[in-house]
Each structure stands twice: as C-alpha cells, then as structure tokens.
Amino acid sequence: MAIYRFRVTFEDYEDVYREIDMPSKSTFFELHEAIHKSTKYEVEKSSSFYVSNDQWKKGTEVAYLPNDRKKASGVLEMEGIRLSKFIDDPHQKFYYIYNFDRPYDFHVELIKILKEEDGKEYPAIFKSIGEAPKNLTAANFPVAGAEDDEDDDFVEESSEEYGVDEEDDYDMFDEEEEGGEEENQDNNSGNDDY
C-alpha cells in the first residue's frame, strides 16, 4: 500500500510544521485526527480541508461538523472521503482551517509517496519541528454579559498618575500659539537663516 507523507505547516507560523505519514486509504477525518494528535489540539472542532492549487486557492471543501448551510449545499464530509480521491498531483495541496470559531489555518502538502514499512503503525508522525501555538479557547476571552453597559468599555483615567497635568498642557499650547504668531511675523521678514 502507498503511504502519503504530508507536510502540515501553520500559515502564520511557517517555522512550525509536522510531517505525517498516512496510508493512501485513509480518510480526511483520519488526517484531521493525526494533525491534532501532533499539535495536541482538540479534535472535536468544526474544520475543513479545501482541495487547493499551488497558490493555496481554496477549491472543493471536505468538512468536519459542517453547519446546516454547508450540509444543505451538499458539502463533502471528512469521515467518508478517502485522501486518494483528491490526490491528483505528486505535490497535492490542501488548505486546512481548524476550528472556525477561533481558526488556525494550515497548509497541507503532499511531499512524498512511499511504500508501507512492515510492522510500522500508521498514521505516523515522521517529523515534528517547533512548538504549536497555544490553542485559543473561549475561556481566554471575556464575554460581555447582559448586565454589562457599553460605557464600561471606557475607563476614566487620571492623567496625574502619569505625571501630566492636563491644565498645564492646555496652558502650554496657548503660549505656543501666542508665540507662534510672533514667530510667523519674524519668519516673513525675508531673513532666512538657511
């Protein structure tokens, strides 16, 4: 059986990548699981692979946990679609979006087709470079409640704590404007000191 070696790279963190060996009969869901085993991200998040070209343009979508709109449009689902169905190029590319709520985008590229090694279990992580960025969860972000008021977003700060007195600032601007008029008169006298 043929083994596909994919390089999985974070779009925004190109120095972090994984190389994952997958049997050609594997499904997109199995690749999805293997990616998250290698990054330690939660598997149960809405995600999609897109068959892609060399410029990473998104084509046919293969989704996991698609929303109702995608289901109604007939989106393909990861569990039933084999990788081999969409491998048309020895360097086939897939654009992968993990977790549409707090997305990470990946570039998944077929880099090698190998023969299966006897006794080796697949999928297998062949290479792991760099530490995956921390997965951002909803717990990391404050959520406004019904009792929150829009005015709470603006906190009054005393400029005194920074060593600035607003009254002095305004006086300083007034003095500059007054002095500025005299300077303009001097500057218009035709004596340039350049």
Residue pairs with C-beta under 8 A, 6 or more apart in sequence:
1 23
1 24
1 25
1 116
2 23
2 24
2 113
2 114
2 115
2 116
3 21
3 22
3 23
3 24
3 113
3 114
3 115
3 116
3 117
3 122
4 21
4 22
4 23
4 24
4 26
4 83
4 87
4 110
4 112
4 113
4 114
5 19
5 20
5 21
5 22
5 110
5 111
5 112
5 113
5 114
5 126
6 19
6 20
6 22
6 31
6 108
6 109
6 110
6 111
7 17
7 18
7 19
7 107
7 108
7 109
7 111
8 17
8 18
8 19
8 20
8 35
8 38
8 96
8 106
8 107
8 108
9 16
9 17
9 106
9 107
9 108
9 109
10 16
10 17
10 104
10 105
10 106
10 132
10 133
11 104
11 105
11 106
11 107
12 104
12 105
13 130
13 133
15 129
15 130
16 129
16 130
16 131
16 132
16 133
17 127
17 129
17 130
18 35
18 38
18 39
18 125
18 127
18 128
18 129
19 111
19 125
19 126
19 127
19 128
20 31
20 34
20 35
20 38
20 123
20 124
20 125
20 126
21 114
21 122
21 123
21 124
21 125
21 126
22 30
22 31
22 34
22 83
22 122
22 123
23 116
23 122
23 123
24 82
24 83
24 84
24 87
25 82
25 84
26 82
26 83
26 122
26 123
27 78
27 79
27 80
27 81
27 82
27 83
28 49
28 62
28 64
28 78
28 81
28 82
28 83
29 64
29 78
29 79
30 123
31 49
31 83
31 108
31 123
32 43
32 47
32 49
32 64
32 78
33 43
33 123
34 123
34 125
35 41
35 96
35 98
35 106
35 108
36 42
36 43
36 98
37 123
37 125
38 125
38 128
38 132
39 132
39 135
40 132
40 135
41 98
41 99
41 104
41 132
41 135
42 99
42 135
44 65
45 64
45 65
45 98
45 99
45 100
45 101
46 63
46 64
46 65
46 66
46 67
46 99
46 100
46 101
47 63
47 64
47 65
47 78
47 96
47 97
47 98
47 99
47 100
48 61
48 62
48 63
48 64
48 66
48 75
48 96
48 97
48 100
49 61
49 62
49 63
49 78
49 94
49 95
49 96
49 108
50 58
50 59
50 60
50 61
50 62
50 94
50 95
50 96
50 97
51 59
51 60
51 62
51 86
51 92
51 94
52 58
52 59
52 93
52 94
52 95
53 59
53 93
54 93
56 93
56 95
56 107
57 95
58 95
60 76
60 86
61 70
61 75
61 76
62 75
62 76
62 77
62 78
62 81
62 86
63 70
63 75
63 76
63 77
63 78
64 77
64 78
64 79
66 75
66 77
86 92
86 94
87 110
89 110
90 110
90 113
91 109
91 110
91 111
92 109
92 110
93 107
93 108
93 109
93 110
94 108
94 109
95 105
95 106
95 107
95 108
96 105
96 106
96 107
96 108
97 103
97 104
97 105
97 106
98 104
98 105
98 106
99 135
101 138
102 135
102 136
102 137
102 138
104 133
104 135
116 122
159 165
159 166
